[in-house]
């Protein structure tokens, strides 16, 4: 057995596609970008130590060691999971376990829309909290910005709130091309994951960033305004960025993980009493209240967070979002 290292591209039912790192397996195509050998691997359970709590043992972006089959070079067994720099996780309600969506990311791109499907600000606030908890850099990516509803004052106010507390918001349209240059500049040479509800256009964005990609896209349910799961498993794609988007630069590339649509984003491993630590504008005030770490930020005298809300330093909108998500954690009853 040959010993190799590689990156998980995709996987399901404990069968994974691994892109090998070794130079000996590397070829070049006409673009000048390396094409490396891909090996289909199973898990060598007797030697492989994984965290059994996860719904899925590995995610796109994970780094692993593997043994290549000497007789069948396109097959092998994963023997070791290398340490992750980070991972983006959600609680899988149906599977009753945390689900790994992507690993070792430079950015997590949280995709939303002003409409089609309907805008859900609390969905994004949960994702932001999970990203903060896992020390990831989130980018809010607003697709379908060409829709008339994008100019709704209430929608614009929420985008401004996120920007004012320090989050980058990129406004794009896979249909009109608006904002794609800014997005392409951000992802060039990086590993990013697209995460969001079904129907927000994650696959459509990849298709326009690299016009050689032909990912399946779906339509929305007319009755519910929700998308269908056209992407059934997370997949790491190496895309050649369209020269017309990157100002004529040749051979610009990005690595993007296209994740399945999520209809309900449920937080993992964050207690209700700790949630304020992962709301960016609240974190600096934690422990400074009159009652210190015991403060519930409800109606206590000397609560610094309530004082900040009254003074307008923390918006009522985000404070209410924090309250409602805290209640969701306590009750286990989550919004769709």
C-alpha positions in Angstrom: 0.0 0.0 0.0 1.3 3.5 -1.0 1.0 6.1 1.7 -0.5 9.4 0.5 -2.2 12.6 1.8 -5.1 14.4 0.2 -8.2 16.5 0.5 -11.8 15.3 0.8 -13.8 16.5 -2.2 -17.1 14.7 -1.4 -18.5 11.7 0.2 -21.6 9.7 1.3 -22.3 6.3 2.8 -18.7 6.2 4.0 -17.3 6.3 0.5 -15.2 9.4 -0.2 -13.5 11.1 -3.2 -10.0 12.2 -2.2 -7.8 14.5 -4.2 -4.2 13.5 -3.6 -1.5 16.1 -2.7 1.6 14.2 -4.0 3.4 15.8 -7.0 3.8 12.3 -8.5 0.1 12.2 -9.3 -0.1 15.7 -10.7 -0.8 16.6 -14.3 -1.5 19.9 -16.0 -4.4 20.8 -18.3 -4.4 23.7 -20.9 -5.2 26.2 -18.2 -1.9 25.6 -16.4 -3.7 24.6 -13.2 -2.6 21.4 -11.7 -5.0 18.4 -12.0 -4.3 15.8 -9.3 -5.3 12.2 -9.0 -8.6 11.5 -7.4 -8.9 8.2 -5.4 -12.2 6.7 -4.2 -11.6 5.7 -0.6 -13.4 3.9 2.2 -12.7 4.3 5.9 -10.1 2.0 7.5 -12.1 1.8 10.7 -9.6 -0.3 12.7 -7.0 2.5 12.4 -9.0 5.6 11.8 -10.0 7.6 14.9 -12.9 9.9 14.3 -15.2 11.8 16.6 -18.2 9.5 16.7 -20.6 12.2 17.7 -20.9 13.6 14.1 -23.7 12.7 11.7 -21.0 12.4 9.0 -17.3 11.5 9.8 -15.7 13.7 7.2 -16.5 16.9 5.3 -15.3 18.5 2.0 -12.1 20.3 2.8 -10.8 17.8 5.4 -7.2 16.7 5.1 -6.5 13.0 5.4 -3.8 10.3 5.1 -4.7 7.3 2.9 -3.3 4.0 1.7 -3.5 3.6 -2.1 -4.4 0.1 -3.4 -1.3 -1.3 -5.3 -3.5 -3.2 -7.8 -6.2 -0.6 -8.3 -4.6 2.8 -8.2 -8.0 4.6 -8.2 -9.0 3.0 -4.9 -7.7 3.3 -1.3 -8.5 3.5 2.4 -8.4 6.5 4.6 -6.3 5.9 7.7 -5.9 9.2 9.4 -7.9 12.5 9.7 -5.4 15.4 10.0 -6.1 18.2 12.4 -8.7 20.7 11.2 -8.0 24.5 11.3 -11.7 25.0 11.5 -15.1 23.4 10.5 -18.6 24.7 10.0 -21.2 22.6 11.7 -25.0 22.7 12.2 -27.2 20.4 14.3 -29.0 17.9 12.0 -32.4 17.6 13.5 -33.4 14.5 11.5 -30.2 12.8 12.2 -30.1 13.9 15.9 -26.4 14.7 15.6 -24.0 17.6 14.6 -23.4 17.7 10.8 -20.1 18.8 9.3 -20.7 21.0 6.3 -17.1 22.0 5.4 -13.6 22.2 6.9 -10.4 24.2 6.7 -12.0 27.2 5.2 -10.7 30.7 4.5 -14.3 32.1 4.4 -17.8 30.9 5.0 -20.1 32.5 2.5 -23.6 32.8 3.9 -25.9 33.1 0.9 -29.3 34.8 1.3 -31.8 36.7 -1.0 -34.2 39.6 -0.7 -36.9 37.3 -1.9 -37.4 34.0 -3.8 -37.1 32.4 -1.3 -38.2 34.9 1.3 -35.6 36.7 3.3 -34.9 35.3 6.8 -32.7 37.5 8.9 -32.7 35.2 11.9 -31.4 32.3 9.7 -28.4 34.5 9.0 -28.0 35.6 12.6 -27.8 31.9 13.6 -25.2 31.2 11.0 -23.2 34.2 12.1 -23.3 33.0 15.7 -22.2 29.5 14.7 -19.3 31.0 12.6 -18.2 33.2 15.5 -18.3 30.1 17.8 -16.0 28.2 15.4 -13.6 31.1 14.7 -14.6 31.3 11.0 -14.7 34.5 8.9 -18.3 34.8 7.6 -19.2 36.8 4.5 -22.9 37.6 3.9 -23.6 37.1 0.2 -26.9 38.5 -1.0 -27.8 36.9 -4.3 -30.7 38.0 -6.6 -30.0 41.6 -5.8 -31.6 42.5 -9.1 -35.0 41.7 -7.7 -37.2 44.9 -6.9 -37.6 43.6 -3.3 -33.9 44.3 -2.8 -34.7 48.0 -2.5 -37.2 47.4 0.3 -36.2 49.8 3.2 -36.6 47.1 5.8 -34.3 44.7 3.9 -31.7 47.5 3.4 -31.8 48.4 7.1 -30.9 44.8 8.0 -28.0 44.7 5.6 -26.7 48.0 7.0 -27.0 46.7 10.6 -24.7 43.7 9.7 -22.2 46.0 8.0 -22.2 48.5 10.9 -21.2 45.7 13.4 -18.3 44.6 11.1 -19.6 42.0 8.7 -18.8 42.2 5.0 -21.9 42.1 2.8 -21.5 41.4 -0.9 -24.5 42.2 -3.1 -24.6 40.0 -6.3 -26.9 38.7 -9.0 -26.1 35.5 -10.8 -28.7 36.7 -13.4 -27.5 40.3 -14.1 -23.8 39.8 -13.2 -23.9 42.6 -10.5 -21.2 42.2 -7.8 -19.6 39.1 -9.4 -16.2 40.9 -9.8 -16.1 41.7 -6.1 -17.1 38.1 -5.2 -14.5 36.7 -7.6 -11.7 38.9 -6.1 -12.6 37.6 -2.6 -12.5 33.9 -3.5 -9.5 33.9 -5.8 -6.9 31.4 -4.5 -9.1 30.7 -1.4 -11.1 27.8 -0.1 -14.7 28.9 0.7 -18.0 27.2 1.3 -21.4 28.4 0.1 -24.1 27.8 2.8 -27.8 28.8 2.7 -31.4 27.9 2.3 -32.5 25.8 -0.7 -33.2 28.0 -3.6 -30.9 31.0 -2.8 -28.8 30.2 -5.9 -25.6 28.7 -4.6 -25.1 26.4 -7.7 -26.2 29.2 -10.0 -23.4 31.5 -8.6 -20.8 28.8 -9.2 -22.1 28.3 -12.8 -21.6 32.0 -13.6 -18.2 32.3 -11.9 -16.9 29.4 -14.0 -19.0 29.1 -17.2 -17.5 25.6 -17.8 -19.4 24.4 -14.7 -22.9 22.9 -15.3 -24.3 22.3 -11.8 -27.9 21.4 -11.6 -30.2 24.2 -10.4 -33.7 24.0 -9.1 -36.9 26.1 -9.1 -38.9 27.3 -6.1 -42.1 25.8 -4.8 -44.8 28.2 -5.9 -46.9 27.3 -2.8 -44.2 27.8 -0.2 -41.6 29.9 -1.8 -38.9 27.3 -0.8 -36.3 25.7 -2.9 -35.7 22.0 -3.6 -32.4 20.3 -2.6 -30.7 20.1 -6.0 -27.3 19.7 -4.4 -27.6 16.4 -2.5 -24.1 16.3 -0.9 -21.3 18.8 -0.2 -18.7 18.9 -3.0 -15.4 20.8 -3.2 -15.0 22.2 -6.7 -11.9 23.8 -8.2 -13.2 26.5 -10.6 -11.5 28.5 -13.3 -12.8 32.0 -12.8 -14.4 33.5 -15.9 -11.9 36.0 -17.4 -14.6 38.5 -18.1 -15.4 38.7 -14.4 -11.8 39.0 -13.2 -10.7 41.7 -15.6 -9.1 39.5 -18.2 -6.8 37.8 -15.7 -6.0 34.3 -17.0 -5.9 31.1 -14.9 -7.5 32.7 -11.8 -9.0 29.9 -9.8 -10.9 29.3 -6.6 -11.9 26.3 -4.5 -15.6 26.4 -3.5 -17.6 23.9 -1.5 -21.2 23.7 -2.7 -23.3 22.5 0.2 -26.8 21.1 0.1 -29.6 23.6 0.8 -30.6 24.0 4.5 -34.2 24.7 5.3 -33.6 25.0 9.1 -30.3 26.1 10.5 -30.1 24.9 14.1 -27.1 25.9 16.3 -24.8 23.3 17.6 -23.0 23.3 21.0 -24.0 26.9 22.0 -25.8 27.3 25.3 -28.5 29.9 25.6 -26.6 31.7 28.4 -23.5 31.8 26.2 -25.1 33.1 23.0 -24.3 36.7 23.6 -20.6 35.8 23.3 -21.2 35.1 19.7 -23.2 38.2 18.9 -20.3 40.5 17.8 -21.6 43.7 19.3 -22.5 42.2 22.7 -19.4 40.2 23.3 -17.3 43.2 24.6 -19.9 43.9 27.3 -20.2 40.4 28.7 -19.1 40.3 32.4 -19.3 44.1 32.8 -22.9 44.2 34.1 -23.6 45.0 37.7 -24.3 41.3 38.3 -21.3 40.2 36.2 -21.6 36.8 34.4 -24.9 36.1 36.2 -26.8 38.9 34.4 -29.5 37.5 32.1 -29.8 40.9 30.2 -33.6 41.0 30.8 -34.4 43.8 33.2 -31.5 43.8 35.7 -30.3 47.2 36.9 -26.8 48.0 35.7 -27.0 45.7 32.7 -24.5 47.0 30.2 -26.2 45.3 27.2 -29.6 46.8 28.0 -27.9 50.2 28.4 -26.3 49.8 25.0 -29.7 48.9 23.5 -31.3 52.0 25.1 -28.4 54.2 23.8 -28.7 52.8 20.3 -25.2 51.1 20.3 -26.9 47.7 19.9 -29.9 47.8 17.6 -33.3 46.6 18.9 -33.5 44.4 15.9 -30.4 42.4 16.8 -31.2 42.4 20.5 -34.6 40.9 19.7 -33.0 38.3 17.4 -30.6 37.3 20.3 -33.7 37.0 22.6 -35.6 34.8 20.2 -32.6 32.6 19.3 -31.9 32.2 23.0 -35.5 31.0 23.5 -35.1 28.6 20.6 -32.1 27.1 22.3 -33.9 26.8 25.7 -37.0 25.2 24.2 -35.6 23.3 21.4 -38.2 24.7 19.1 -36.6 26.3 16.1 -38.0 28.4 13.3 -37.8 27.1 9.8 
